[in-house]
Amino acid sequence: MTDPEPSSSGTADADQYYPDDRHVLEADCSRCPALVACRERISWGTGDRDAAVLVVGEAPGAGEPDAETWRGGNWTGRAYTTRHSGRRVRKLLADAGHPDAYVTNAVKCFPCDGAGSNREPTPDERANCRDHLWTEIDTVDPAVIVATGKHATASALALDGRELDGFVDRVLEPTELERVNATLLPILHPSYQDVWRARLGYDDGEYRAAVCTAIDEAVGDD
């Protein structure tokens, strides 16, 4: 079953799903020449800057420039605004009671593969963007950092001077990040969620419920 499109009814209204206020930290950032060459817009974080939950994605996807909604961060300049991944993540946040979560990416620019699609960001690209992520976390001061996928988790751990040694075993396992004074909660990247949640022993509803419970417990422990 696919998720419904967010609307003005329910736990989150349209403004919360599609925040307009981007947290622009370096408007013409040129730290990564390869990313500058293929991006359309820098995808800065959006959401409540007093939020208890901060979500970190990997990087903007290619997106669809002609779509009326859910174009993707490379075109909207906002993290997690593609139809597939954005819909899933923002619906999950709303279900968890945090539709106003601050949402950003570990790497703010679309990493193109030369054929119009996206590739994984390189370690250097993640490192170049880490100052931006640090500033966002320092500004928001969240209780919980929800990292979606391997690269986002690696970037969050790096803020604490730590390396990622295996991702799947960390999913839904809270880790305290002392340097940023927040709890890291890794979850599956929405693009690979259907494959890996089954391997972790969850059906769709069970996984959603487990994420919501883990976020609630981590916020409650703050």
N, C-alpha and C positions, 0 to 999 in steps of 0.2 A: 504494500500500500504506500502510495506517495503522500508526502505532506501537503496540506492545503496551502495555497498562497496566503501570506499574511494579509490581514485586512484591518480596517479601523475598529473591528469588534474583537472581543476576546481579551486575553491577558496583556496584549501589547498593541498600541495603536500605530498608525502608519508612521508617525514621526519618530517613534522609538525604533521601528524597523529600518527606517531610512533617514538616519540623522544627517542634517545638513552641515553642521559645524565641524569642520575638519581641524584636527590639532596639528597645524603646520609648523614644523620645527626648523626646517631648512628648505625654503621654497624651491631653490634651484640646485639641490644637492647633486654633486657630480663626483662622488667618491668612487663610484663603480662605472667606468667608461662603457663597459659592455651593456650595462643596464640602461644607462642614459641613451644609448643608441637605439634601443628597441621599445622603450616605454612610451606610453601616451600621456599618462598622468601618474604622479607619485601618490600612492595609496596610504595616506596618513590615517591615524586612528580617529575614531569617532565614538561618541557616547558620553555618558555622565562622567565628568572628571572627579566626582566624589563617589564613584561606584565601588561597591564591595568586591565585585568580580571584574577582572580584566582578562580578556580572551586574546591569545596570541595565535595567529595563523602562520602558515609557512611564507607565502608571498602571493601577490595578486595573480590571478589566472588571466588568460588572454581576454576572456569576456566577449560580448557581442555588441559592437558599437551601434547597431541598428535596433536593438531591442528597446521596447518602451520602458520596461522595468528589469531589474536584475541584470544589468549590463556587465557587471564585474569591475573590480577595483582599478584595473588598468584604464578604464574609461570613466568611472564615477569618481575616482580618487578616494574611495572609501573601502575599507577592508570588508571582506565577506559580503559582497553584493552581487554574486552570480546566482543564477537560478538554482543550481543543484546544491553546491556547498553552502552558499549564503543562506538559502532557505532552511536547510537542515540545522545549521549552527544557531541561527537566530530563533527558530522555533524551539530548539532545545533550551536556549537561555530563557525564553518566555515560560516554558513549562517548568523550569527550575525556579521561577519567581524572580528572575533577574533580566527582564527585557531591556533595562537601561544599562546593562553592562558596557564597559568600555571595550571596543573591539579594534584590534590592530594586527599587524603582521610583523614577523621577525625581520623580513626583508620587504621594504616598502615599494619596490619597483618590480614590474613584470619581468621575470627572467625568460627571455624567448630562446627557442631552440634553433632559430634560423628558418623554420618551416611554418611559422605562424602559431605554434603551440608553445607550451611552457616546459621548462626543464627544472631540475632541482637547483636551488641556489647553491653556490659554491661556499666552502668554509670562509674564504676571504670576503665574499659578499655578506655573509652573516655577520662576520666580525666588523666590517665597515659600518653596518647598520645598527650595531649593538648600542652605541651611544644614544641613538634615537629611542630605542626600546627602553633603555635605562631612564631616560628623561620622562618618557610617558609613565612608567611605573612610579617614578618619584613624584610626579604630578598627581596621579590618581591615588596613590597609596592604597592599593587594594588589599583585602584580606586574602584573596585567592587569585592565583594566576592559572587560568585554564589554558593549557597548551594543546593545540590540536595537531597531532602528528609528531613524527620523529624530529624534523628540523626545528620546529617551534620549541619542542622540549629541550633539544640540545642548546638552543639559544638562551632559553631561560636558565638552564643549569650553568651555562657559561658566565652568567651574571654573578653567580655565587662561586666562580672559580672552579667549577666541576665539569667533568666530561660525561657524556651519555654512553653507558655501557649496556646496550640492549634496550630496545624501546618497549616491545610488547609486554614484557614482564612488569613494566612500570605503569601500564594503563590502569587508571583509577586508584593508584597507590599514592597517597599524599606525601610530599617531601617538603620539609621546611627549608626555605631559602633565607639564611641568616642575614646576608648583606642587604637584601631588599625587604626584609621583615614581612614575608608573605609565604603562604602555602602554595606550592606548585602541585597542580592536579593534571597529569597528562590524560588526554582522551584520544580516541582514534580520529584520524583525519576523515572528514565526511566523505571524501572521494573513495576511500578504501574501507569505510565503516562496515558495509554489508559483508565483505569478505572476512575481515578479522574478528568481528564481534561473534560470529559463529564459531570461530576457532577458539575464542575465549569462553565459549559455553553459554552465550546469551542469544535469545531471540531479540527481535527489534524492540519490543515493549520492555523486556527485562533490561536491555542495555540503557535505554532512555531513563528508566526508573533508577538504575544504578548510578548514572551520571548525576541525576537530580539529587539523589540522596547524598552522594559524595560532595557535591557543591554545598548543599545545605549544612552538612556536618562540618566542612572546612570553614565556612563563614561563621558558624556557631561557635567554633573553637577559638576564634580570634579574640 
